[in-house]
Amino acid sequence: MVFEGLAEKLQSTLQKLKGKGKVSEKDVTEAMREVKMALLEADVNFKVVKDFINKVKERAVGAEVLESLTPGQQIIKIVNEELTALMGTTQSKINFSSKPPTILMLVGLQGAGKTTMGGKLANMFKKQGKRPLLVACDIYRPAAIKQLQIVGGQVDVPVFTLGDKENPVKIANEGIKHALDHGNDFVIIDTAGRLHIDDDLMGELQNIKSNVKPHEILLVVDAMTGQDAVNVAEHFNEKLGIDGVILTKLDGDTRGGAALSVRAVTGKPIKFVGLGEKLNENSIEVFHPDRMASRILGMGDVLSLIEKAQANFDAKKAMELEKKIKSQSFTFDDFLDQLQQVKSMGSISQLLEMIPGAGKQLKGMDVDEKELVHIQAIIQSMTKEERQNPSIINGSRRKRIAAGSGTNVQQVNRLLKQFEQTRKMMKQFADMDKMKKGGKFKLPFFGR
């Protein structure tokens, strides 16, 4: 879970206030002491923590809050609002050029994930109708150019390179000329990094900046490095002047120090976050401060969940599925199709985080992603006839399916039972909906 350690402590502390019928100034002070410790342990910048606690406490001890009917909930609302403000209040969007191409310059230290993030951004903007071009300006790191070419190939985005002998400034300039000649309206420049910030690195980046005049300079930092990531952001901003930050490996960051500090320290917004190493659309998210604050406080992120569903679920297939449920002809083929659409939305653990209260309710529950792989293998080991009519699957067929899917008969039996229960539940929903609509069938599930 993103920021798991911080989220647990904040939720536990605020839950104590929520359960009180009346809250005193002493209660608020004690709660804020616990919140302060949780934030410091999460590696949030000390000055940021001090300022945050003062703002929350000043608002929380007001008569309007303490004398309200639900003071605990009011204080949680204040914490949520201040957390959101800390991370930037609203989403910060890319500054697109009115005259293409829009030029994006990625900077950062070695190991932060610039090259992979370049591919993720290219893939995301390609899905939005842009024609991106990746430009390889890292001529120092062994195989850096080759890595970018592999990444570009995986997302089907062209990569411009002049090899590792040319000057990076020339490569950047020629890359933009190439984009103009070939109709690429979005250019992502992958620059070199170092193990630490030095004059040579900054001099080269400043030369690229002054020559190509990028519309956005985005600093890529590893979220798992906590306060170090904030220090890197501060230095890059002082020396180069950045427009925003991209946090990578956010799914591995259980603390949250970088995300909660970087805006307050640098004044620059977090624009995107990276999740994992894969290059699909679920491995990068636009950063929404309000949604992240809600997730930290266990309130979920329903809007992001809906957006993922809308992006991954096929409306036409959903209509066809409704008809099948209505006629009670839902098959294992349909079941498999739904499973694959859910998997395309990202990991189950990430999806559960977005459901309000689910993180707390399902704490300690082992969400085994491999189980979905087993289910898929079992279904794919069935014959077409068996998928259409599971009732014919007898003992010998179950043994064959288990052997073919690398599972056991018990797992096959469990899936068959779950499938039958699912069909019964769908029939009940359909029957209830018919009665409510006076016979007209309208089921608001499966991406609709």
ABEGO torsion letter per residue (X at the ends): XBGAAAAAAAAAAAAAAAABABBBAAAAAAAAAAAAAAAAAAGBBAAAAAAAAAAAAAAAABAAAAABABAAAAAAAAAAAAAAAAAGGBBBBBBBBABOBBBBBBBEBBGAGAAAAAAAAAAAAAAAGBBBBBBBABAABBGAAAAAAAAAAAAGBBBBBAEAABBAAAAAAAAAAAAAAAGBABBBBBBBBBABBBAAAAAAAAAAAAAAGBABBBBBBBAAAEAAAAAAAAAAAAAAGBABBBBBGAAABAAGAAAAAAAAAAGBBBABBBBEABABAAABBBBBAAAAAAAAAGAEBAAAAAAAAAAABBAAAAAAAAAAAAAGABBAAAAAAAAAAAAAAEBAAAAAAABBGAAAAABGBBBBAAAAAAAAAAAAABBAAAAABAAABBAAAAAAAAAAAGBBAAAAAAAAAAAAAAAAAAAAAAAAAAAAAGGBBBBABGGX
